Amino acid sequence: MRLVTFTENNNTRIGLLKDSGVIDLSQAAPSLPTNMLAFLECGDDAMKAAQDASTLDAHFDSAVVSLECPIPTPPMILAIGLNYRAHAEESGADLPKVPLVFTKQQTCANGPFDDVYAPPESALLDYEGELGIVIGKRCRRVKKEDAESFIAGYTIVNDVSVRDWQARGAPASFTMGKSWDTHGPMGPAVVTKDEVGDPHSLQLKTWVNGDLRQDSSTNDLIFNCFDIIEFISTAFTLQPGTVIPTGTPSGVAAAMKPPAWLVAGDTVKIAIDKLGHIENPIIKDPMT
């Protein structure tokens, strides 16, 4: 299933994205919650009810709905740095011995086709196309071999980064450099794990203004999705709806010679096999 949060006629609720449009779960399964976080918290019963509705005809054509951030306010966004071998090499860094975990604040969550703000405080704005894990069940101290059972699905994330703010001094710098409002676009859907299959053999591509910048596979991950869940859940209780961006491959703007930073007027598109694509215009921060 491709679980989405969508707005139609100024009313936001959850549905299923199909080639023909969107199935409105508020109509197809009225007993279900109408927001994604509450839906995920209902567990397997909610998933089954949605699955039962997935054979219905679409209620709305895609042209008359707006796809929103699938989880508008994730309980946590726990991201992984330097987790592709080629990206670590282009950064001049040694391969990490354990996953490098940092947080993105939940207020950075943004829709799959919404504007991303370029802050006037920095000219070093970068993109990072990433596979995102979406946790489906509350869990702690998960063993690697059991990790998949706690995953609801996967999504695309752009871990937008303000590089000079990120570099001001670890670890707080990562929070400041990674968490500006709008700097966590994701979507377009939470694609359930049964549709994705092996998450470690997916092609990931990023374009800026049609120029291909990142072209890699998740088979280059240093720590795979299940390693990451085992490691993070050793310390943190993971809540349903937690999003874990798993790291970006080589090809970021900072590694280009010269660096090709994002500016207002650019458009970033990220596509991952089986997950679709997100596409976000870069605009001047409207509050400046």
Salt bridges, closest charged atoms under 4 A:
GLU8 OE1 - ARG13 NH2 2.87
ASP24 OD2 - ARG13 NH2 3.06
ASP44 OD2 - LYS137 NZ 3.32
ASP52 OD2 - LYS48 NZ 3.20
GLU90 OE2 - HIS87 ND1 2.75
ASP126 OD2 - ARG163 NE 2.88
GLU128 OE2 - ARG163 NH2 2.71
GLU128 OE2 - LYS178 NZ 3.13
ASP159 OD1 - LYS104 NZ 2.71
ASP159 OD2 - LYS178 NZ 2.88
ASP198 OD1 - HIS200 ND1 3.33
ASP211 OD2 - ARG213 NE 2.92
ASP227 OD1 - LYS144 NZ 2.85
GLU279 OE1 - HIS277 NE2 3.92
